[in-house]
Amino acid sequence: MQQEKIKISQAVIWISSIVLGALSSVPQLASHDFNLMEAVVNAAITSAFAVVMWYLNIFFTQS
């Protein structure tokens, strides 16, 4: 059985990664000791990780 290749646009990858990063910082808003810089750094790290995982997944599933 032949599998069709799925095309995923760059916009989907980047927007979903940024949204995931932003969502990862939402629980920090509820804390009493909210630190904006910490939330930004956590969002950036999560976004970067999500982008790397997207591309690794695409690379390894296409080979």
mmCIF file as gemmi writes it, N, C-alpha and C atoms, coordinates in Angstrom:
data_model
loop_
_atom_site.group_PDB
_atom_site.id
_atom_site.type_symbol
_atom_site.label_atom_id
_atom_site.label_alt_id
_atom_site.label_comp_id
_atom_site.label_asym_id
_atom_site.label_entity_id
_atom_site.label_seq_id
_atom_site.pdbx_PDB_ins_code
_atom_site.Cartn_x
_atom_site.Cartn_y
_atom_site.Cartn_z
_atom_site.occupancy
_atom_site.B_iso_or_equiv
_atom_site.pdbx_formal_charge
_atom_site.auth_seq_id
_atom_site.auth_asym_id
_atom_site.pdbx_PDB_model_num
ATOM 1 N N . MET Axp A 1 ? 0.842 -1.18 0 1 0 ? 1 A 1
ATOM 2 C CA . MET Axp A 1 ? 0 0 0 1 0 ? 1 A 1
ATOM 3 C C . MET Axp A 1 ? 0.887 1.243 0 1 0 ? 1 A 1
ATOM 4 N N . GLN Axp A 2 ? 0.599 2.155 -0.894 1 0 ? 2 A 1
ATOM 5 C CA . GLN Axp A 2 ? 1.41 3.364 -1.022 1 0 ? 2 A 1
ATOM 6 C C . GLN Axp A 2 ? 0.828 4.474 -0.155 1 0 ? 2 A 1
ATOM 7 N N . GLN Axp A 3 ? 1.715 5.119 0.604 1 0 ? 3 A 1
ATOM 8 C CA . GLN Axp A 3 ? 1.272 6.204 1.467 1 0 ? 3 A 1
ATOM 9 C C . GLN Axp A 3 ? 1.423 7.536 0.753 1 0 ? 3 A 1
ATOM 10 N N . GLU Axp A 4 ? 0.448 8.398 0.947 1 0 ? 4 A 1
ATOM 11 C CA . GLU Axp A 4 ? 0.539 9.739 0.389 1 0 ? 4 A 1
ATOM 12 C C . GLU Axp A 4 ? 1.356 10.609 1.334 1 0 ? 4 A 1
ATOM 13 N N . LYS Axp A 5 ? 2.16 11.494 0.765 1 0 ? 5 A 1
ATOM 14 C CA . LYS Axp A 5 ? 2.936 12.41 1.587 1 0 ? 5 A 1
ATOM 15 C C . LYS Axp A 5 ? 2.056 13.573 2.001 1 0 ? 5 A 1
ATOM 16 N N . ILE Axp A 6 ? 2.136 13.933 3.249 1 0 ? 6 A 1
ATOM 17 C CA . ILE Axp A 6 ? 1.359 15.041 3.789 1 0 ? 6 A 1
ATOM 18 C C . ILE Axp A 6 ? 2.213 16.305 3.727 1 0 ? 6 A 1
ATOM 19 N N . LYS Axp A 7 ? 1.651 17.35 3.172 1 0 ? 7 A 1
ATOM 20 C CA . LYS Axp A 7 ? 2.346 18.633 3.103 1 0 ? 7 A 1
ATOM 21 C C . LYS Axp A 7 ? 1.928 19.473 4.312 1 0 ? 7 A 1
ATOM 22 N N . ILE Axp A 8 ? 2.898 19.936 5.069 1 0 ? 8 A 1
ATOM 23 C CA . ILE Axp A 8 ? 2.636 20.806 6.212 1 0 ? 8 A 1
ATOM 24 C C . ILE Axp A 8 ? 3.346 22.122 5.944 1 0 ? 8 A 1
ATOM 25 N N . SER Axp A 9 ? 2.591 23.208 5.96 1 0 ? 9 A 1
ATOM 26 C CA . SER Axp A 9 ? 3.182 24.502 5.637 1 0 ? 9 A 1
ATOM 27 C C . SER Axp A 9 ? 4.055 25.006 6.781 1 0 ? 9 A 1
ATOM 28 N N . GLN Axp A 10 ? 4.985 25.867 6.424 1 0 ? 10 A 1
ATOM 29 C CA . GLN Axp A 10 ? 5.873 26.484 7.415 1 0 ? 10 A 1
ATOM 30 C C . GLN Axp A 10 ? 5.065 27.286 8.427 1 0 ? 10 A 1
ATOM 31 N N . ALA Axp A 11 ? 3.999 27.929 7.96 1 0 ? 11 A 1
ATOM 32 C CA . ALA Axp A 11 ? 3.172 28.747 8.848 1 0 ? 11 A 1
ATOM 33 C C . ALA Axp A 11 ? 2.535 27.896 9.944 1 0 ? 11 A 1
ATOM 34 N N . VAL Axp A 12 ? 2.066 26.72 9.591 1 0 ? 12 A 1
ATOM 35 C CA . VAL Axp A 12 ? 1.45 25.828 10.576 1 0 ? 12 A 1
ATOM 36 C C . VAL Axp A 12 ? 2.476 25.434 11.636 1 0 ? 12 A 1
ATOM 37 N N . ILE Axp A 13 ? 3.676 25.111 11.202 1 0 ? 13 A 1
ATOM 38 C CA . ILE Axp A 13 ? 4.72 24.693 12.137 1 0 ? 13 A 1
ATOM 39 C C . ILE Axp A 13 ? 5.068 25.82 13.097 1 0 ? 13 A 1
ATOM 40 N N . TRP Axp A 14 ? 5.326 27.008 12.564 1 0 ? 14 A 1
ATOM 41 C CA . TRP Axp A 14 ? 5.767 28.119 13.409 1 0 ? 14 A 1
ATOM 42 C C . TRP Axp A 14 ? 4.651 28.654 14.294 1 0 ? 14 A 1
ATOM 43 N N . ILE Axp A 15 ? 3.451 28.809 13.735 1 0 ? 15 A 1
ATOM 44 C CA . ILE Axp A 15 ? 2.341 29.344 14.542 1 0 ? 15 A 1
ATOM 45 C C . ILE Axp A 15 ? 1.964 28.369 15.65 1 0 ? 15 A 1
ATOM 46 N N . SER Axp A 16 ? 1.899 27.089 15.344 1 0 ? 16 A 1
ATOM 47 C CA . SER Axp A 16 ? 1.543 26.124 16.386 1 0 ? 16 A 1
ATOM 48 C C . SER Axp A 16 ? 2.61 26.072 17.48 1 0 ? 16 A 1
ATOM 49 N N . SER Axp A 17 ? 3.87 26.22 17.096 1 0 ? 17 A 1
ATOM 50 C CA . SER Axp A 17 ? 4.945 26.202 18.088 1 0 ? 17 A 1
ATOM 51 C C . SER Axp A 17 ? 4.889 27.431 18.987 1 0 ? 17 A 1
ATOM 52 N N . ILE Axp A 18 ? 4.611 28.585 18.408 1 0 ? 18 A 1
ATOM 53 C CA . ILE Axp A 18 ? 4.512 29.81 19.2 1 0 ? 18 A 1
ATOM 54 C C . ILE Axp A 18 ? 3.305 29.76 20.126 1 0 ? 18 A 1
ATOM 55 N N . VAL Axp A 19 ? 2.18 29.261 19.622 1 0 ? 19 A 1
ATOM 56 C CA . VAL Axp A 19 ? 0.979 29.135 20.464 1 0 ? 19 A 1
ATOM 57 C C . VAL Axp A 19 ? 1.235 28.158 21.612 1 0 ? 19 A 1
ATOM 58 N N . LEU Axp A 20 ? 1.909 27.051 21.323 1 0 ? 20 A 1
ATOM 59 C CA . LEU Axp A 20 ? 2.241 26.093 22.379 1 0 ? 20 A 1
ATOM 60 C C . LEU Axp A 20 ? 3.125 26.739 23.44 1 0 ? 20 A 1
ATOM 61 N N . GLY Axp A 21 ? 4.094 27.529 22.997 1 0 ? 21 A 1
ATOM 62 C CA . GLY Axp A 21 ? 4.956 28.239 23.943 1 0 ? 21 A 1
ATOM 63 C C . GLY Axp A 21 ? 4.169 29.214 24.806 1 0 ? 21 A 1
ATOM 64 N N . ALA Axp A 22 ? 3.257 29.947 24.183 1 0 ? 22 A 1
ATOM 65 C CA . ALA Axp A 22 ? 2.432 30.897 24.943 1 0 ? 22 A 1
ATOM 66 C C . ALA Axp A 22 ? 1.532 30.159 25.931 1 0 ? 22 A 1
ATOM 67 N N . LEU Axp A 23 ? 0.962 29.053 25.502 1 0 ? 23 A 1
ATOM 68 C CA . LEU Axp A 23 ? 0.094 28.286 26.406 1 0 ? 23 A 1
ATOM 69 C C . LEU Axp A 23 ? 0.862 27.686 27.573 1 0 ? 23 A 1
ATOM 70 N N . SER Axp A 24 ? 2.14 27.395 27.364 1 0 ? 24 A 1
ATOM 71 C CA . SER Axp A 24 ? 2.924 26.827 28.465 1 0 ? 24 A 1
ATOM 72 C C . SER Axp A 24 ? 3.176 27.851 29.571 1 0 ? 24 A 1
ATOM 73 N N . SER Axp A 25 ? 3.034 29.13 29.261 1 0 ? 25 A 1
ATOM 74 C CA . SER Axp A 25 ? 3.251 30.173 30.265 1 0 ? 25 A 1
ATOM 75 C C . SER Axp A 25 ? 1.966 30.601 30.971 1 0 ? 25 A 1
ATOM 76 N N . VAL Axp A 26 ? 0.822 30.135 30.505 1 0 ? 26 A 1
ATOM 77 C CA . VAL Axp A 26 ? -0.453 30.53 31.11 1 0 ? 26 A 1
ATOM 78 C C . VAL Axp A 26 ? -0.542 30.157 32.595 1 0 ? 26 A 1
ATOM 79 N N . PRO Axp A 27 ? -0.116 28.962 33.016 1 0 ? 27 A 1
ATOM 80 C CA . PRO Axp A 27 ? -0.217 28.649 34.446 1 0 ? 27 A 1
ATOM 81 C C . PRO Axp A 27 ? 0.597 29.593 35.339 1 0 ? 27 A 1
ATOM 82 N N . GLN Axp A 28 ? 1.634 30.192 34.804 1 0 ? 28 A 1
ATOM 83 C CA . GLN Axp A 28 ? 2.428 31.118 35.601 1 0 ? 28 A 1
ATOM 84 C C . GLN Axp A 28 ? 1.652 32.397 35.908 1 0 ? 28 A 1
ATOM 85 N N . LEU Axp A 29 ? 0.674 32.73 35.08 1 0 ? 29 A 1
ATOM 86 C CA . LEU Axp A 29 ? -0.135 33.924 35.335 1 0 ? 29 A 1
ATOM 87 C C . LEU Axp A 29 ? -0.922 33.801 36.629 1 0 ? 29 A 1
ATOM 88 N N . ALA Axp A 30 ? -1.247 32.589 37.017 1 0 ? 30 A 1
ATOM 89 C CA . ALA Axp A 30 ? -2.043 32.368 38.229 1 0 ? 30 A 1
ATOM 90 C C . ALA Axp A 30 ? -1.203 32.376 39.5 1 0 ? 30 A 1
ATOM 91 N N . SER Axp A 31 ? 0.108 32.344 39.349 1 0 ? 31 A 1
ATOM 92 C CA . SER Axp A 31 ? 0.948 32.299 40.548 1 0 ? 31 A 1
ATOM 93 C C . SER Axp A 31 ? 1.043 33.679 41.193 1 0 ? 31 A 1
ATOM 94 N N . HIS Axp A 32 ? 1.281 33.676 42.489 1 0 ? 32 A 1
ATOM 95 C CA . HIS Axp A 32 ? 1.394 34.933 43.224 1 0 ? 32 A 1
ATOM 96 C C . HIS Axp A 32 ? 2.707 35.641 42.908 1 0 ? 32 A 1
ATOM 97 N N . ASP Axp A 33 ? 3.723 34.883 42.6 1 0 ? 33 A 1
ATOM 98 C CA . ASP Axp A 33 ? 5.032 35.455 42.306 1 0 ? 33 A 1
ATOM 99 C C . ASP Axp A 33 ? 5.274 35.457 40.8 1 0 ? 33 A 1
ATOM 100 N N . PHE Axp A 34 ? 4.407 36.118 40.048 1 0 ? 34 A 1
ATOM 101 C CA . PHE Axp A 34 ? 4.523 36.129 38.589 1 0 ? 34 A 1
ATOM 102 C C . PHE Axp A 34 ? 5.735 36.954 38.172 1 0 ? 34 A 1
ATOM 103 N N . ASN Axp A 35 ? 6.562 36.358 37.334 1 0 ? 35 A 1
ATOM 104 C CA . ASN Axp A 35 ? 7.755 37.019 36.816 1 0 ? 35 A 1
ATOM 105 C C . ASN Axp A 35 ? 7.662 36.983 35.29 1 0 ? 35 A 1
ATOM 106 N N . LEU Axp A 36 ? 7.536 38.17 34.685 1 0 ? 36 A 1
ATOM 107 C CA . LEU Axp A 36 ? 7.35 38.248 33.24 1 0 ? 36 A 1
ATOM 108 C C . LEU Axp A 36 ? 8.53 37.663 32.476 1 0 ? 36 A 1
ATOM 109 N N . MET Axp A 37 ? 9.741 37.958 32.893 1 0 ? 37 A 1
ATOM 110 C CA . MET Axp A 37 ? 10.916 37.437 32.185 1 0 ? 37 A 1
ATOM 111 C C . MET Axp A 37 ? 10.958 35.914 32.213 1 0 ? 37 A 1
ATOM 112 N N . GLU Axp A 38 ? 10.621 35.337 33.354 1 0 ? 38 A 1
ATOM 113 C CA . GLU Axp A 38 ? 10.608 33.876 33.468 1 0 ? 38 A 1
ATOM 114 C C . GLU Axp A 38 ? 9.562 33.275 32.529 1 0 ? 38 A 1
ATOM 115 N N . ALA Axp A 39 ? 8.397 33.91 32.45 1 0 ? 39 A 1
ATOM 116 C CA . ALA Axp A 39 ? 7.341 33.421 31.559 1 0 ? 39 A 1
ATOM 117 C C . ALA Axp A 39 ? 7.774 33.511 30.1 1 0 ? 39 A 1
ATOM 118 N N . VAL Axp A 40 ? 8.449 34.587 29.736 1 0 ? 40 A 1
ATOM 119 C CA . VAL Axp A 40 ? 8.918 34.76 28.36 1 0 ? 40 A 1
ATOM 120 C C . VAL Axp A 40 ? 9.978 33.72 28.017 1 0 ? 40 A 1
ATOM 121 N N . VAL Axp A 41 ? 10.9 33.493 28.937 1 0 ? 41 A 1
ATOM 122 C CA . VAL Axp A 41 ? 11.958 32.503 28.694 1 0 ? 41 A 1
ATOM 123 C C . VAL Axp A 41 ? 11.353 31.1 28.581 1 0 ? 41 A 1
ATOM 124 N N . ASN Axp A 42 ? 10.426 30.767 29.456 1 0 ? 42 A 1
ATOM 125 C CA . ASN Axp A 42 ? 9.778 29.45 29.372 1 0 ? 42 A 1
ATOM 126 C C . ASN Axp A 42 ? 9.02 29.287 28.06 1 0 ? 42 A 1
ATOM 127 N N . ALA Axp A 43 ? 8.337 30.337 27.613 1 0 ? 43 A 1
ATOM 128 C CA . ALA Axp A 43 ? 7.613 30.275 26.351 1 0 ? 43 A 1
ATOM 129 C C . ALA Axp A 43 ? 8.584 30.109 25.18 1 0 ? 43 A 1
ATOM 130 N N . ALA Axp A 44 ? 9.702 30.807 25.225 1 0 ? 44 A 1
ATOM 131 C CA . ALA Axp A 44 ? 10.689 30.704 24.143 1 0 ? 44 A 1
ATOM 132 C C . ALA Axp A 44 ? 11.31 29.313 24.083 1 0 ? 44 A 1
ATOM 133 N N . ILE Axp A 45 ? 11.627 28.758 25.236 1 0 ? 45 A 1
ATOM 134 C CA . ILE Axp A 45 ? 12.212 27.413 25.274 1 0 ? 45 A 1
ATOM 135 C C . ILE Axp A 45 ? 11.217 26.381 24.753 1 0 ? 45 A 1
ATOM 136 N N . THR Axp A 46 ? 9.965 26.488 25.18 1 0 ? 46 A 1
ATOM 137 C CA . THR Axp A 46 ? 8.944 25.547 24.72 1 0 ? 46 A 1
ATOM 138 C C . THR Axp A 46 ? 8.706 25.684 23.22 1 0 ? 46 A 1
ATOM 139 N N . SER Axp A 47 ? 8.681 26.92 22.725 1 0 ? 47 A 1
ATOM 140 C CA . SER Axp A 47 ? 8.491 27.144 21.293 1 0 ? 47 A 1
ATOM 141 C C . SER Axp A 47 ? 9.646 26.564 20.489 1 0 ? 47 A 1
ATOM 142 N N . ALA Axp A 48 ? 10.861 26.797 20.943 1 0 ? 48 A 1
ATOM 143 C CA . ALA Axp A 48 ? 12.037 26.268 20.238 1 0 ? 48 A 1
ATOM 144 C C . ALA Axp A 48 ? 12.019 24.741 20.229 1 0 ? 48 A 1
ATOM 145 N N . PHE Axp A 49 ? 11.671 24.146 21.352 1 0 ? 49 A 1
ATOM 146 C CA . PHE Axp A 49 ? 11.586 22.69 21.426 1 0 ? 49 A 1
ATOM 147 C C . PHE Axp A 49 ? 10.525 22.161 20.462 1 0 ? 49 A 1
ATOM 148 N N . ALA Axp A 50 ? 9.38 22.834 20.399 1 0 ? 50 A 1
ATOM 149 C CA . ALA Axp A 50 ? 8.304 22.394 19.517 1 0 ? 50 A 1
ATOM 150 C C . ALA Axp A 50 ? 8.73 22.469 18.05 1 0 ? 50 A 1
ATOM 151 N N . VAL Axp A 51 ? 9.433 23.549 17.672 1 0 ? 51 A 1
ATOM 152 C CA . VAL Axp A 51 ? 9.903 23.677 16.287 1 0 ? 51 A 1
ATOM 153 C C . VAL Axp A 51 ? 10.882 22.559 15.953 1 0 ? 51 A 1
ATOM 154 N N . VAL Axp A 52 ? 11.818 22.293 16.852 1 0 ? 52 A 1
ATOM 155 C CA . VAL Axp A 52 ? 12.794 21.222 16.621 1 0 ? 52 A 1
ATOM 156 C C . VAL Axp A 52 ? 12.094 19.876 16.484 1 0 ? 52 A 1
ATOM 157 N N . MET Axp A 53 ? 11.117 19.6 17.329 1 0 ? 53 A 1
ATOM 158 C CA . MET Axp A 53 ? 10.396 18.33 17.256 1 0 ? 53 A 1
ATOM 159 C C . MET Axp A 53 ? 9.593 18.215 15.968 1 0 ? 53 A 1
ATOM 160 N N . TRP Axp A 54 ? 8.974 19.308 15.511 1 0 ? 54 A 1
ATOM 161 C CA . TRP Axp A 54 ? 8.273 19.302 14.239 1 0 ? 54 A 1
ATOM 162 C C . TRP Axp A 54 ? 9.214 18.865 13.125 1 0 ? 54 A 1
ATOM 163 N N . TYR Axp A 55 ? 10.368 19.544 13.028 1 0 ? 55 A 1
ATOM 164 C CA . TYR Axp A 55 ? 11.282 19.258 11.923 1 0 ? 55 A 1
ATOM 165 C C . TYR Axp A 55 ? 11.931 17.883 12.039 1 0 ? 55 A 1
ATOM 166 N N . LEU Axp A 56 ? 12.244 17.448 13.228 1 0 ? 56 A 1
ATOM 167 C CA . LEU Axp A 56 ? 12.786 16.093 13.394 1 0 ? 56 A 1
ATOM 168 C C . LEU Axp A 56 ? 11.745 15.046 12.991 1 0 ? 56 A 1
ATOM 169 N N . ASN Axp A 57 ? 10.516 15.268 13.395 1 0 ? 57 A 1
ATOM 170 C CA . ASN Axp A 57 ? 9.448 14.335 13.043 1 0 ? 57 A 1
ATOM 171 C C . ASN Axp A 57 ? 9.254 14.292 11.536 1 0 ? 57 A 1
ATOM 172 N N . ILE Axp A 58 ? 9.249 15.429 10.884 1 0 ? 58 A 1
ATOM 173 C CA . ILE Axp A 58 ? 9.096 15.462 9.426 1 0 ? 58 A 1
ATOM 174 C C . ILE Axp A 58 ? 10.283 14.78 8.758 1 0 ? 58 A 1
ATOM 175 N N . PHE Axp A 59 ? 11.49 15.068 9.224 1 0 ? 59 A 1
ATOM 176 C CA . PHE Axp A 59 ? 12.69 14.504 8.625 1 0 ? 59 A 1
ATOM 177 C C . PHE Axp A 59 ? 12.712 12.982 8.741 1 0 ? 59 A 1
ATOM 178 N N . PHE Axp A 60 ? 12.414 12.452 9.933 1 0 ? 60 A 1
ATOM 179 C CA . PHE Axp A 60 ? 12.505 11.014 10.134 1 0 ? 60 A 1
ATOM 180 C C . PHE Axp A 60 ? 11.334 10.241 9.535 1 0 ? 60 A 1
ATOM 181 N N . THR Axp A 61 ? 10.187 10.873 9.373 1 0 ? 61 A 1
ATOM 182 C CA . THR Axp A 61 ? 9.056 10.142 8.782 1 0 ? 61 A 1
ATOM 183 C C . THR Axp A 61 ? 9.119 10.141 7.261 1 0 ? 61 A 1
ATOM 184 N N . GLN Axp A 62 ? 9.847 11.068 6.66 1 0 ? 62 A 1
ATOM 185 C CA . GLN Axp A 62 ? 9.943 11.104 5.211 1 0 ? 62 A 1
ATOM 186 C C . GLN Axp A 62 ? 11.074 10.238 4.675 1 0 ? 62 A 1
ATOM 187 N N . SER Axp A 63 ? 11.966 9.818 5.537 1 0 ? 63 A 1
ATOM 188 C CA . SER Axp A 63 ? 13.089 9.005 5.034 1 0 ? 63 A 1
ATOM 189 C C . SER Axp A 63 ? 12.778 7.527 5.132 1 0 ? 63 A 1
